[in-house]
Structures are given as structure tokens and as C-alpha cells.
Amino acid sequence: MQISINWLKDYINLDGISVEQISATLTDIGLEVEAVQKSAAFGDTVVVGRIIDAVKHPNADTLRVCKVDVGKPEPLQIVCGAPNARIGIDACVALVGTSLPGDFKIKEAKIRGEESFGMMCSAKELGLSEGHDGIIELQTNYKPGTPVIKVLGLDDVTLTLNVTPNRADCLGHVGVARDLCARLGKPLKMPTAVVKSPNGSSKDIKVDINTDRCGRFTALAIKNIRPVKSPAWLKQRVEAVGMRSINLIVDVTNYVMLELNHPIHAYDERDVKGRHFIVREAKEGEVFTTLDNAERKLKSGDILICDAQRPIGLAGIMGGLNSEIKEDTTGLILEVAWFDPHSVRATSRRLGIHSEASHRFERGVDMKNADMVARRFAEVLQNCVTELNAAGGSLPTPEIAGDLVDNFPVKPQPRLIALRVSHAKNFLASPHLTSDQIKKMFESLQIKLVDQAQDRMVFDIPSWRIDIERECDLIEEIGRLQGYDKVPYELPKMSLEPTAEDSLVDFIESARTEMAARGLRETISFPFWSDDDAKRLRLPDGHPLVPSLKLANPIAEDQRWMHTTLACALIKAVQNNNRHGVKGARLFEMGRGYFDFNAKPLNRTAFSLFKSLDRKGRHLSLRAREEKNRPTERHWIAGIIDQPWVHKSWNTPEVPASFFQVKSLVLSWLKGFGVTDVQINRIEKDAVPFLHPGASAYVFAKGQVIGWLGELHPEVTLAYDLEPTKAPLLFELDLESVLDASSKRAKIQTESYKFPPSTRDLALLVDTDLSHDAMASAIAKFPQKRYLHEWRIFDVFQGANIPKGKKSVAWSFSFRSLEKTLTDQDVEGEFKNLTGYLTTTFKAEQR
Amino acid sequence: MSLLEKSEIVKKEFEGDRAKAVAEAKPEAVESLRLAYLGRKGKVTALMEDLRNVSKEDRPAAGKAVNAIRQAIEGSIDELKSQARSWELTAILNREPLDVTLPVGEGQQMGSIHPVSLMRQQLIKVFRSLGFTVVDGPEIDFDFFNFSALNIPDHHPARDMQDTFYVDTPEKMLLRTQTSNIQIHTMLNERPPLRIIAPGRVFRCDSDMTHTPMFHQIEGFVVDENITFAHLKGTVDTFLKAIFGSTLKTRLRPSFFPFVEPGAEFDVECGVCKGKGCRTCKDTGWIEIGGCGMIHPNVFEAVGYDSSRYSGFAFGFGIDRIAMNRFALPDLRQLFEGDYEFLGHFPLHSN
């Protein structure tokens, strides 16, 4: 909302109060000033100067040496190059010391040997327009020396107010002035609305309201009117607050709206057939052409203003093309009405029309002032015509109907709201407040005290303050008028009893720090997918990770779906980094995957490993977990490791990132939370389709899948412009499942070994598809195990000297006792048995 | 040659070999010296074996002499061994000094935490110290929690304050536009007294230089009997000082959020110019941080709290902008571009 300070001064005396003070006061009472804009880009050192002499420059053909009267005893000598600089005209003179737009400073100068004390400016030089047709020639005869900003009406300052949606009353200058008066303790000068020459009548106009969505409809007939140019002051005011000046009729309409915050619509009286207004709801599918020449398809519930034959206006939003003010309009009928805010808003939102009128109607205009607004229009119009005629115009006297037609079916009840003074004092921690002070505050806002008994004060809320509905709203008025700075600082005195916190909250933060400590950088991305991302990730129809939640109004077409996994965002991040020449990024992200398992329940049979995916998360209150139709949000932590793991350097060749580095990273991170009983199992074909089928795995803990890891599928690398031979590695873990696993920790081994171990190594030839875990768990089950304590694989070899289909695996076994140092005999005996056990179990050959 | 003569030769040879080993000054030389004389095929061992061939009568004298030599050599070698330890240390110490400025590979690199996360962790720390409990909640929610229970009915112009993403579901769900939905979730699930903060992601259908469709907020609220506007002021002032520094001024100015009344925006004095006015604060001397107010009785009534018994305040603000301010970041969108090098500038811990 733009407010002109000059305009504001019509309603409040602001003498001696600076723009800065006005602006600070408005911000202080809740009408935040977002910007302060002076009308002119120059100050009062650009003055009217009359050229009293102009001769050709002795040394330059195109220059003139002028003598200019700027209201001082001596005229100034100014050298000017403009062809129109001639005796008798009034020019805009920038005196020495003036700063003009573009940081151009006027100094005393010698131009081709002739002294020059100032500059006569063109419109462009003053920042007024782009054209450069010589210097400005001022029309009117102002006294030389008068600041040009005054002459051109540019001595105004415009404030941009952030008017919050509750303060509909402050979408007009009077409303803002009223609040300012209340704070500054000044009287409000209301605009007058007396029509001096009542002649003619509106009696022949008929208004029928056939919907309860129109609360009032006032019509006023005005004849003998011409859509001429507005007087300068009106044009300036309308333009100062950012509107275009069109013609006298439209400008007065806007002027009164910007003054009293009540939209007005003027119809050409010839277009109101039968001089009959019918306000009704539109029929479903009815088509209407608004004055911006757009065909609007309406729905039932939209409000239409019709004449005897057809619709002529879309109520509260925009007039019709068929009844607008035209060049030859000579008579008009004014509409000042009240329409239901919700209907206006619903219609304007649906049709995408946001007009000055709809903006006000949907916030709520004053139902009671419609008649006054119509008369105010008439008065301003009449005054303008008088003024134009006094300045030499020859307009006919407008014939303004002395009466108006006012259909006001249901007068609103007075709104009486009670205030408990003690409550207000306590709530605002302002014990000094008295009921007298409170009464004065409300009176200054024109809110009447209608009853007072002991602690209780009852106020009659004026019709323009639709935001005041309850006692707390009255308390806010007291708070903002006395100033929030008057309230002391206190801390609440409360019971120490804490509200229980879900352990997930803290876990998420530790998870983040632990992951970063393992060398990954945290990134955050937007959780949106395009239509193609699921395909690029090779997710087949019916896969649980296929996105199921679609945005109705995405910000861009390629951000339509809520993602289910963070994988895609991380792949895109690596893609972007590669584009910028950054290789070897190690990134992780924590965020949610979003699923709608209400519409499409999780297919547990086909995707048994995803069976925990449809649990409602711990971020929800217990109550919300029970709600029907709530989507599922899973908390993921996911990471991507781009190639290479280590760049070539002075002490190392390039090390490629491998599945096992990522596995180590994941296991180490899990171990940080005490999750040590973890299995990494080969993924069955295409269960996580964006991973390489031969280099990917599930992470199992406590019998359930808690995540997956592996190399990116080569087709997916291609889909995201990555090099398949340098595929990055990914992992993704369900944080809640990890937390669950970590809270069920295994018993900690408490004995400490005090005697040294003995070790024996064994190399075996086994089938290539025998996995490490299969061997390790067989070793764990070695029936004659007595001293065998630890075992680890230290070599896996295929190739020369190894038969096809076989591999050589070498194990190191450590034997240890809690009671004694083992003898060679102790160890040899058990190792022999173990060797026999393993060779039989795996049909292995000892190497 | 008699054994005694042989012994004398061995003794002389040892002196020579010993001198060589000392000159070499290596532990290995001492060990080979030991083997050469005391080892299984060593010269002293050979002398000892020769003793068997000496006649009975000569044996005591010869044995004495050989033993003496053996002891002398053993002693000498022991001495050399301990000397060898110090030769070893000297060798270690005399290694070529390292070029300690050589770069280290990224094998052991440290990762980093996103600036927004760092900021959130710091905020959580501050609020926990004030006795607040951290609560999480859904990012996709029903209209009720995000709007209507917060006193923002359908078709209320206040909905224009936030451009909402709607989800294509039968029951009109949305991406929450504010963390305030947690007020409703918590109050429906718990009884006062409450001191809650709820950090989280929020979404608005808006994208330009200064807006991203997703950003981070933190919501806080306190509900109990006799909570006043002064408590709101005191709490806001306390946490702002804890975050921005205790020397900066704070202020509340009237504003409007449908779920609070009275409502306010809270500002902190500009840290760059200390309130004098500069480019950072657009010459106002203040940095806008967030919104707050006394919880509207309509909100209490929507969750079934007795609004005549309980009062409370709520506040909320964006984390991203504070993080940008804290780390002096020029471009909001940079936060969400996943630029590996940019992200590498941040530490692991906030303080």
C-alpha cells in the first residue's frame, strides 16, 4: 500500500513532524514502512529561472550565454547548449552545489572561456523522463527562485506500507491517518461529503439484491459529466501512489477509494439497461467479458451485477467491457457496494484477477460508509469541475442526484466487546494502566465506550474495524498504542517438568555429526522429482520407491513429485559437481522420503525387504500416527562417493572408490551407535534397481533391512550424464531403523585377556561363490572350538595356478585363553581339528 | 700351534674386527661380530671345542685362558650391544628431515556440516538451555494443522501471506508452509505446561533470488497459566542475545499473524553498524528476525484447551537467513546447490 504524505496531511496536521518520525511512528503502531520514496530525484536547489538575456557564445556556435533570474538580486550567467534556451521562458535551474541523478554535481565552470554558474536542465537530466528535447519550459508563471519540486508537485514523499491482512481499514489514507492521530494525540479531519447542488434524482434506478453475498448496494446517478483530463493535483496524487491517471471520472473513483478504502464502480448510464441493477449469483458455466477484454468462465457462487438484460460487472472484482466509461460518456451511475469477502476472494483467486477492488473487498470494506463514499465521489467530482472551469475550462455543471438508491437489506448489529481492565493490565504486564487511559486510547481510534462497571469496559466496535472480534484484539490495540517498548522483560516462572522428547530428535543430530566425521560433506536439496526421475532410476511400476505424492501446483514441471529416496538428489549433486570439474565429491544428505501408502498399499509380498517402509514415523505425535490417510515420511541418511576415492598425489597413486570403502564407512558409522551385529547381503536382482546388481547389498540389522549400498547402475550413470566406468557409490539408511537397532545393543564382553594369543594361518582352495560370511559363520560354529578366539581373512586370490571356478582364501586364526598362556601343543591340536573341519565343510583343499 | 697361541690370535683378531664394527656403528655389525666369535661356528666356540683335544695336564691352564678370552669377548660384545642401541637412535634421529609442508591426501579428510544444520544445532543448544523440549512433526500435513486450527480459515486473506504447495490427494493435503503446525500437533497430544521448540523444513511455492521453495524455520511456544506479553518479550530478548550477542538491542513491533494476538515482529540491532544504519540493515539499524505473539484464544479452543485458564506465546523465524548472516554468505540459493567446494568451508561443530 502506497501512502502520500502530502495527501495524508489533508486529514492530520503533521507540521513539524519529519518524514523519518512519521515513518518510525507508523512502524511502531504496526503499519510497517517498507520503503520511503521521494517524488523527485533532486532537492530544492533546482529552482525556477527566467531567461532575461540570451546571446550567442563568442567561441561556440551551438552555445548561448544566458542571464537567468533565479529570484536573487543579481541574475546568474549560465552557458547553455539547448536550442530552445531563449529570452522569456521559465527554465529549471540547478544551482551550484546541486546533485543531480547519476551523481552529477553542478559546479562553477568556465565553458569555452565564458563563466557559467549552474545548469538549465532537461527532463532527462532531472530524472523525470527519457526524452532529451532541450531544456524544460515551465508552463505556469511561478516566481523565479521557487523550488521546481513545488512547481511540478514533486515535493511529496511516498511511503510503502506493509499493511497486514487484518488491517483492511488502512488500505486508504483516512484509515492510516486515523491510526496516526491516535498515536500522536491529534484530531482526525474527516473528508466532507456534502453535495452542494442537489439537482436530479436517482429515484428511477432500481436495485434488486438476489443473493446474500451482497450486503449492500448503493447507486447514485450523475449526468452532464465528461471524461476529461484531471486537474494537476488529482493526477499527481493518483500517480504518487502508483496508479495511472486515466480521466476525471476514473481518477476520482480511484481517489476516493484510496482515501476511504471503498472501491467504487462507475457505469456508463446508457449501458445499464432499464436503469435496473440485479445482483445475483452466476450460473455454472456462464461467460462474462470483463473490461480487460477477457472472457471469464464463471461458476455458481460468483457474484454478478446485471442490468435488466445481461451481466455488466463481476462484483467486487472488475467491471464489464459492455458498460465501461467511454470517450463519449456523459452520464454515469455509481455503484458503492459491499460483497462477501470469501466469495470475492474465491472468485478472484480462481480467475487469477487481483484488482485494487478485489484486494479490498476480500479483506473487508466498511459496510456502513457506502452512502458517504458515493457522496464523497460526487463532491470531489464537483470540486474538480469547478476548479477546471475556474482555470479556463468550459465543462457543464455535473448534475448530481441529491438522493441515492440504497439497498441495504440487513443492517449489521452493533458489535459490543467487553474488556476486563485487570486482565489487560496483567496480560501486558502494565500495572500502571488506568481505565481512563484505556478509554482515551479507544476514543482516539473512534471506538466508543458504551458501558463501564468496575473492572469491565464495553466498547462499540466501529464497522471499519472488522479485525476486532474478541477481548484479545482490544488488548492488542492498547499494547500497540502504548507501545510494545513499555512492556517489561520477564521470563516465565514455570514448573521444571519437561515434555518427553523423542530420542529420534537427538539421534538425527548425532547421526549427522558422525557422518561428517567420516569425511562426507552435508548437502541439502529440494525433495522434488520430475516425471522422468523414477524412470531414470530404473524403478519399475509398483516398486515401493516409485513416487506416489504429486504436487498440484509445482513450481516447475520438473519438480512435480515428492521424492521417495535421497539417491536422485545426490546423483544430481555429483552430476553438477562434475560439470564444474569437481571430481571425487563425498556428499551426504539427511531428509525425508514421502510415500502415500493409503492410495496404494505397500506390496509386501513382491518387495518383502521393504516391509518397514510404511511405518508412520516417530516424528509424529502418537495421536497423529493413528490418523487415517496421513502420508508416510521416512527419515533417510544417504551418501554418495564419487570417483576417485583418493586423487593421485606425491605419496599415492589414484585410488578408486570401491564398494568396500563404502561398506567400511557404513559399518564404522553404525558401530558409532553400537550397531555391530550387521550383515551385508547381496541384493536380489533389481530389488534396488538403481544399483549395480553385482556390486550392491542390503544392510541388515536385527533381522530387518535398514538400508542399502552399492555402485550406481551403469544405465543410471548414463541417464545422469555420468561415466559408467567411473560410477559413484551410494548408500542409504533408514534412520529410525538404525535407532531401533542401536537401542537393542548386544551384551558387552567384559572379560579382559591377560595372556598373549597364538596365531596360525591357513590357505584354502574353495569354490568362487563361497562368500566370506558363509565361511566366517561356519568357523563360528566350529564344534571343537576351545581356544579359537578371532579369525580374519587376509587374502583372496584368483588367477595363475588357481583352477577355474576356485579361489584361494587365506585365513589367520588367533587362539587365546583367559586362564593361561597357551602351549604349542594346545594350539596345534585345535588348529589341526579346525583345518580338518573346514576342508570337509567346504570341500576345500589346503594349499 | 698351541691352543694358547691360537687364543692369542683370536684375541688379536677380535680387537681388529671389533674396531671395524665400531667404525661401522650399526647394530647388524655387532650381531655379525657376535656370530663370528660366539656363534655356533664362531672362533671362540671353536677354541672351546679345541679344549677337548688338549692333554689333561695342560687343560686347566688352557681352559682358564680360553675362558678368559671368551669372557672378555662376551663382555666386549655386550658393551657394543648397548652402544648399538644408541647408534640406532642416532641413525633414526639423523634421518633426512621431512618436507612437512607436503600436502596430505584426502584419504583421511574431514567432512563438514551444512551451515543451516550448524545454525540449527546451535539454536537447539540455546533453547535447551532455556528448558525447551525439541519436537518434530510432519512436513506434509492436513490443512487443519497448517491453517484452520491456527485461526487461518479457508478463504482468509492471511493465506496470501504464504504461497502453499498442495498435494494431489483426495483430502487436500499440503506441504507445511510454517513450522507452526507443530503447535497444533503438540497441543492435541500434550497438556500444559509446555515449552517446545520445533525446527524443521517448510515449503512455499516461491522461487527467486531471495526465496527458495524449501527453507528452514524454528518454531517455539510456551503455554501455562499466567503467561504474559512480558514473558514473550523476556524470552525473545534472552534467546536473541544468546544467539547474536548480549550487547545487541532487541525490539518487538506490532504485526499480524492470525494465530497470535497481540502479534509482533522481532528485530535485533544490526551487528554490522550497531544500529546506525548500513547496507546490511537497509539503513534501518535493525535486522528482522521473525514473528511472535500471544497465542490466540481461537487456537487454544481449536485444540480443546481452556482459553480462560491458559495463556501462552509463540514465536518463529527462518534459520537459513540467520545462517547466511552468521557465515556472511551472499546468495541464499547457494545453500541448496550441493556445491562440494562451497560445502567444504564449514566446520563439524557450531559454537
Interface residues (C-beta under 8 A of the other chain):
Chain A: T27 D28 I29 G30 E32 T164 P165 N166 R167 P341 H342 R345 A346 E362 R363 N426 F427 L428 A429 R470 C472 D473 I475 E476 G479 R480 Y484 D485 V487 P488 Y489 E490 L491 P492 M494 S495 L496 E497 P498 T499 A500 E501 D502 L504 V505 D506 E509 R512 T513 M515 A516 A517 R518 G519 L520 R521 E522 T523 I524 S525 F526 P527 F528 L549 K550 L551 A552 N553 P554 I555 A556 Q559 M562 A569 L570 K572 A573 N576 N577 H580 V582 G584 A585 R586 L587 F588 G591 R592 Y594 D596 A599 R618 H619 L620 S621 L622 R623 A624 E627 N629 R630 P631 E633 W645 V646 H647 S649 W650 N651 T652 V655
Chain B: L102 P103 G105 E106 G107 Q108 Q109 M110 G111 S112 I113 H114 V116 S117 Q121 I124 G131 T133 V134 V135 D136 G137 P138 E139 I140 F142 D154 H155 H156 P157 A158 D160 M161 F165 Y166 V167 D168 T169 P170 E171 M173 L175 H185 T186 L188 N189 E190 P193 L194 R195 I196 R201 C205 D206 S207 T212 P213 M214 V222 D224 N226 I227 T228 F229 A230 H231 K233 G234 T235 D237 T238 R251 L252 R253 P254 S255 F256 P258 E261 P262 G263 A264 E265 M294 H296 P297 N298 S311 L335 F336 E337 G338 D339 Y340 E341 L343 G344 F346 L348 H349
